[in-house]
Amino acid sequence: MKLSSFAVFAVMFCVLSYTGIAYSSEKPVELSLDIAKVQSRLPAKVFDEISKIPSKPHFLLGLEQKTDEYEQMLEHRKLWSTAMEFYGDNYAGVMDKSAPDYRLVGNRALQTVLEVSGKKISIFYTHHIFSVDQMYTFWSRQGEKNLAEFSPFHDKFKAQWGVGSLSDSQWADVKRVLGWAQFEAVKEYVKYTIETAAAKNVRDYAKINLTEGVLRAREKLLDDPDYGKKLDQPLAGSAQLKVSDILPVPYARAKDFLPDVFMVGPHGFGGGFANWKTPGAERYVSVDLLGMMYEYVAGGTSITSHEFVHTNPYLQGTPLDIYYDLEMFANLTTSGVLGYLFHPYDAVLRDEVDTYWGYDFKEAIRRMRPGEFGLIDISRAEYLAQIKTVKAIKEELLRFIMDPNDGFLMQFYSDPYFWITVNTKFCDTSAAFRIMFALRYEPAGIFDPNKKDENGNVISASVQTKQWLDKEEDAGRIALLAKKTLEKTGSPTKFFSDLSKVEDIGGMSVCPVNSRLFEMNEAERKQFIATVNPVIESAKSGDWEAKFTLLRIFGSSHALLKSVH
């Protein structure tokens, strides 16, 4: 998959669902096919054949899951080269937030209600339509298409109708059943995706034992062995607030990851988004059909799982979420091997790995893709060699991130106010990550392959780096640098003027800002301009949800809010 494709869907993982909403108070029409009635009008053999539910929904036809990352890359290339014209951006869906199940009167887009782990979820299939003549159709960029046409049985029975073996009404019923079966496959796959994505997140955080571990850590920090028993205790002087409202507990149950509304359709950005939230607020998640195709090829639910981390108000609730890098956090447990190489949200990880372990991702990509001359030059041998190295790096990173004793997530959530203060002091939404990484690993950023010890062995990068640091420390230069750095922490930064993609906002940003954005390459910055500008314009027009979106993307910026007020 092209690096630019990663950037296209990546920068919009967390965009709010503030578009395409309408309101009405009339009673909506129920949209579903009376399959029993249609069955009674068709020959039994015909119905039995055409009513079989396909193993794949229509948007996955022609795609295959791949376990080999090189084969994944080729399959993703096929996806982005062939699916954009049909499944690309095709206007927003609509809903009625004031109506039962949000169903909008007059809108014939299909909706279902799914219950997972006791949580009721309203699912919007924004461009899957139940037409007036009871056909299941899909609104694509190329026009409306009957879902029946995706069935392998369609042409067979069309031919029978053509020679008179089926009447006009029977042929219409055949198309209705074929379309119904196709939509059933869509429903089943969406259900599978939601359940699988939530289950993955529950497993991941159970490995960390996050909730119980954090409660134990706080008992020690607060010197209060009964802290865990006081979570629902009302605060003195307040009838509304409890102890857990002041210092949130990072719950990671299935219901905490599941939204109230799940939308799936051709939104065009290839990924997903989730809205800002607090405990008790309605939560929205949308996953683009192209995003579902991408994660299918990769053999998982990486995008949906990522969005479900966002929608968990106990892990990423407002207002704490504007003080740390939400996208990096959501990717820590959901990013795949290719993401570690290419994904903009993993930029800080790549920077730390380069500094401390001496692995240069840019050089690795250059070796994998040494040039472009109308065709992209890809070395399969180099590709697989670099993937092997990145897998080993990912394994160690996950140990650092998910260690149930002193891993990054455990430490951060045990005392979040301390760590967001650190982020603010160092004016970096990833400062906590960088500092904990530095405390755990020795840097290995300096390496001369010609430098050898007395036995003729090449001196390792970590040893060479330590030798250099010792020399600099003895000379007093590191202490001086540290002093100057700390003097400047917490002061405003010309964050926006440094990045062309947000020049339209202008002004000064207060700390912390998102240092990950400084790691973007030129191509990613240009794509970011095109993606984020509509959100900026909405914010300037007074859309508060758009303003919160920008806060979640860029970090805590009072000047940003002021500039778009």
N, C-alpha and C positions, 0 to 999 in steps of 0.2 A: 504494500500500500504506500502511496506517495506521502511524504512528510506533510505536504500541504493539506492533504485530506484529513490527517489527524488534526491539524490546526483548525480546519473548518468546523468540525463537529465539537472539538474540545472547548473552544472558547465560549460556547453557548450551553455547556452542561448545566449551568445554574441560572439561566435566564428565567424571570418570573412569567407566570401565565396571566398577564394582564391584558391580553388582546382577545378579540373574538368572543366577548361575553354580551349577551342580550337578555332582556327581561320581558316577562308576560305573566298574566294571572289566569288565563284560560286553561281549560283541561286539555292535556295533550292526547293525541291519538296513539293507541297501543300499536306498536310496530312488530309484527311477527307473522310468520306463515302458519296457517292451520294445516300442519303437515298430515294429520289424520284425514282431513277432508280431501286434500289433494291425492292422497294414497288411494282413496276409494274411487277416484276417477280414472286411475291408470291400471293397466294390466299388472298383475302381481309380479311377474318376472321382470318387467321393465322397472317397476318401483324398487325392487330388491337390488337391482344392478346400479341404478343411479343414486340411490340414497346412502351409499357407503361413504363414510367420512374419510376424506383424503388424509394421508399421513403428514402432509405439509400444507401450510396455508399458501395462498397464491404468490405472496411476495417472496417466498423462499424457493420457489420453483427454479431449477437451473443452478442453484447454489449447493455446495457440499461443505460439510464440516471437515476441518483439517486439524490434525494434531501436530503436524510438522510446521514450524514457524515459516519456513521458506515457502511451503505449499500454501499456508495461510496468506502470505503476502501476494502470491499469484492469484488466489481466489478473491482477495479483497480488491485487487486491481480489476478483475473481471466485474466485480460488483459496481465499483465506481465508474467503470467505463460503459456499463450497459443499463444500469437501473435508474440513473438520474433523470432521464427524459420522461419516464413514465411515473416514477415514484418520487420525483423531486417536489420542491415547494409548490403548493397549490392552494394558497389562501388558508385562513384560520378556520377552525371549527366554531360552533356557536353553542351556547348553553343558557339556561335561565336559573340563576342562583336562588331565586325566590320560590321556585316550584319544587314539588316532590321529586326527588332523584334528579333535580336540575334539568328536567326535560323541557325543551322549548316548544311551544305550540307552533305547528306548521313546519317544524324541522323534521325531516324524515331520516336523519342520520341515526344509525343504530346505537343502542345503549343496552348494557346489561348490568346486573348487580351481582357481585361476587363476594362471598364471605370466606375469609382466610384467618384462621386462628382467632375466631370470634370478632374479627374486624370486618365491617361492611364497607365495600369499595364500589363506587359508581364508576363504571368503565364506559368511556366515550370512544367509539370507533368513528372518528370525525368525518371521514370521507367514504365510509361504507354506508350505503343508502338502501332503504326498503322503499321501492318506488310505488306510485299510486296503483300500478297494475300488478303489484305483489311480486316484483322481481328484486333480487338482491344484486345491487350494482356497486361499482367503485368509481368515484370521481377522480380521475387522474389529470395530469397536465395535458394529456392528449384527448381528453373528453371522457364521457361516461361510458363505462364498459360493464356489460353484464357478467357477473361472476361465473355464470354457467360456462362462459367461453374458456375459462381456465381448466375446465374438466376434461380429462382424456376421453370421456364418453360423448362430449358435445357433438363432434363431427359425425360420429356413428349414427346418433339419433336424428341429427339434422338431415342426413342422407335418407333415413327411413321416412321422415316427413316429406322430403322432396319427391319420393316415388309413391307417396300416398299411403304408406303403411301406418302412419300416424296422422290423425286429423289436426287441424289448426289448433284446436283447444287442447288436445293432448300434447302437442309440441310445446305449447305455452306452459303447460303444467310440468313437462320434462325440464324446461329451462328453470322453472321456479324451484324444483327439487334439487337440480344440479347446483344452482346458486345457493340454496339453503345449506347443502352439504359443504360447499366451499366456505361459507361463513361460519359454520360449525367448526371447521378446521382453524379458522382465524381465532375464534373464541377459545378453543382448546389451547392453542399456542400462547395466547396472551395470558391465560390462566396459568399455564406451565411457567411462563416467564416470571410472573408476579410471585408465585409460590417459591420458585427456585431461587430468585434473587433475594427474597426475604430470608429464606432458609440459609443461604450462604452467609449473609451478614450475621445471623444469629450464631452460626457455627464459628465464624471468625472471632467474634467478640467473646464467645464462650471459651475459646482457647486462651484468651487473655485473662478470663475470669474478671472482666473489667468492673462490673458493678460491685461484687463482693470485695474485690481487692481494693477498690477505691474507698469503700466504707471502712475497711480495716485501716487503711493508710490515714484517713481523716481522724479516726479515733486516736491514733498516735499523735498526729499533728496538733489536734485540739486538746490532747490529754483528757479525753472524755470517752471512756469505754462504753457509754450508753448513747453515743451520738446516733448510731443507726436506729435506735428506738424512738428518736425524737423528730424524725423526718416530717411527720404529719402534725407536729405540735404547733399550735398557733403562736405567732410572735406576740410578745407583749405590746399592747397598744394598737393591735391590728386584728380585725375580725376576718380579714381576707387572706393575709399572707401566712405561709407556713415556713418552717425551717428549710425545707427542700426548695422553696421558691427563691431563697437568697443564695444558697449554694447548691446548684442543681446536681442531682444524682445521675450519672450516665447510664440510664437503663438501656438495655439492648435486647428487649423481647421482640417477638415477631410483630406484635401490634404497634411497637414504637417505630418500626421501619416502614409500615404500610400507610399509604396516603388515604384520604377520604375519596379523592377523585383521581382516576388514572386515565390519561388520554393517549391514544395511539393513532397516528395518521401521517400523511406526507407533509411534514412541517419543513422539510428541506435542509435542515442543518446537520443531519446525520447523527445526532446524539440524543440528549434528553435535557430536561430542565425541571427544577423544583422551586416552589415558592418559599419565601421567608416565613418563619413561623415561631410560635411560642406554644408551650403545652396547652392543649385545649382548643387551639385554633384549627380551622379547616386547612387541610394539607393537600396540595396538588402536585402531581408528577405527570410529565408527558415524555413519551419516548417516540422518536421519529421512526417510521418504518425502515428507513435506511440504517438507523442505529440498530434496530432489531436484526436486520440482515447482517450487519457487521459483527455483532456479538454471536450470532448463530455460527458464522464461519469460524470464529475464534473458539467455538465450543464452550460457551459459557453465557453469563448474563452480566458482563462487566459494566455496561452502561446503566442498566436498570439497577443493579446493586449499588453503583455509585450514587444514583439519584435517591435511592432509599436511605443511604447514609445521610444525605442532605435533608431529607424530610423527617428525620428523627429529631424532635425538638430537644431531647435530652443530651444529644451529642453535638448538635449544631443549632442551638436555639438563639433567637434574638433576645438581648442585644450583645451577648458575648461573642457572637459569630462575626462581628465586624472587626474583631481584634486579632484574628488569626486566619491563616490561609485555608479557607473551607475546601477549595478544590484539591489542594494537596492532601489534606486530611482525608477526604472521601476516596482519593486514589490510593492511599497508603495500603489498604487491604483489598482493593478491587482492580488495580492496574495489572495488565498482563506483561509478558516479557517484551513484546513489541512496544508497549507503552513506555517502559523504562528507557527504551532507545529513542523514541520519537515524541512522546506525548508532552505538550507544553506544561501540563500540570505537574509533571515529574521533573521539571527543570532544576528545582532546588536539590533534589536527590542526586541528579547527575553532577551538579556543581560540587556537592559534598564528596561524592565518590571520586571525582577527579582530584580534588584537593587532598583527600586523606588516603585514598587507595591507588592513586596514580593512573586510573583508567580514563582515557580521553574519549568520550562518546562521539565528539565531532570527528575525530580521526577515525574512529571505528566505522562511522557512517560513510566517510570518504572512501574507506577501503571496501566497504560493501557495495557502494555505488560510485565508482571512480570517475564517472563522467556522463554527460548527456549531450548527444549530437542528433537531436530529433528522436533518437531511441535512448532509453535509459540503460546505461551499462551496469549490469548487476553481476557480481561474482558470487556464484552459488557456494563455492568452497569457503570464501571469506565470510559470506553471510552466515553460514552454519557455524563457523569457528567463533564469530563474534557473539552469536546467540548463546553458544555454550558458555562463554565467559559471563554474559549478562545473567544467565540463569544462576550461576554461582554467586554473583553479586546480589541478585534478588533474594536468594536464600539467606544471606547474611543480613541484608537490610530488614527482612521480615523478622529475624531474630531480634534485632535492635528495636524494631517498632512494636512487636507483639509479645515480648518477654513478659510473662505474668508477674514477675518480681520487680524488675526495675526498667522495663521497656519504656519507650517514648510515650505511648498512649496511656499507660498506667501512671506514669509520673505527671503528665500534663493534666489529666482529668482528676488526679488526686488533689491538686491545688491550682485550679485554672486561673484564679485571680492573680496569683503570683506570676504565672507564666505569661498572661496577657499584659501584665505590668512590665515584664521583661521585654516583650515584643514592642510595647509602647516606648520604653526607654531606649531601645536600640533602633526604633523607627523601622521595624521589619516584622511583618506578620509571620515570618518563618524563623525569627531569632531563637525561639525556644528550641526548635528542631536543630538549628545549627549549633547551639551551645551544648545541648545534650549529646550531639554527635561528637563534638570536640572533646567532651569529657570522657567519652567511651573509647575513642580511637586515636592512634597516633597519626599525624599527617604524613603523607608520602608523595608530596607533590613535586619533589626535586629528584631528578634521576639522570645520571650520566652513565650510559652503558659501558664506557671505557674506564670507569673508576673501579679499581680492584683492590682487594686487601693484600696482605703480605704473602698469602698462599696462592694468589692469582685468581681468586674467585671474585666475580662481580659483586660489588656492594649493593645491597637491596635499596630500593627507593626509600623505605621507611628509615633505614639507618642513615642514608645520605641526607635526608630531610632533617633528622634529629641533629646531625652534626652541624648542619647549616644554622638551625635554630639556636643551638648552644653557642655558636660563634656570635650570632646577632645579639643573644641575651647577654653574653659576657661584655659586649661592646656597649650595652645600655640602650641599644636602638629599639628593642621590643618594648621595654618599659616606657620609653618616650612615645612610641606609637600608640600604646595602650592608653596613656594619659590623654593624648590629643583626641583619640577616638571617643573616650568617655566624655570629654568636655563638650563634644558636639552632639552626643546622643540626646534625643528628646526634642531637638530643634526642628523647625519646619524644613522641608526639602522641596526643591523645584522638580517634584516628581512628574507633574503633568507636562511641563515644558520639555522635559528630557525625552518624552515618548510621543512621537508624532501622532499616534493613534488617538490620543486624548487631547490634542492641542485645542480643539474646539471648546473645551471646558475652561482651560486656562486657570490662572491663580495658583495659590500655594496650598499644598496638602499638609495637614497635621499628621502626626505619627499615630499608629504605625501605617506604613504603606506596603504594598505587595512587592517584595523584592523579586518574586518569580517573574514578574513582567519584564524585568531588566534582562532576563536570560533569553527572551525571545529573539529569534533571528529575524532578518529583514522581511522574509516572506510571511512569517507568522504575524508580524506587526501590520503589514498591509492588509492581511485578511481580517485582523482584529478591528481595523478601522471600519471596514465594510460591515462587520457584524455588530459592533457596539454602537455605531452612530445612531441607528434608529432608537435605541434605548435612551441615549443621551437626549435626543430631540423630544422624546416622550417625557423625560424628566424635566426638561426646560419648560414644557407646557403645563407642568404642575402635577404630573402623575407620580404619586408618592410610592407606588409599588416599583416604578422604574427607578426612583431615587434609591430605594433599598437595594435594588438589583446592582446599581453602581457601587453602593457601599460594599456589597458582598464580593464584587469583582476586584475593587481597588483598595479596600481597607477603609479605616476610619478617617473620613475626610470632611471636616466641618466646612471647609472652603468649597468642597464639591457640592454639598447640600445648598450652601448659600448661592453658588453660581447658577444653580438650576431651579432656584425657588420661584 
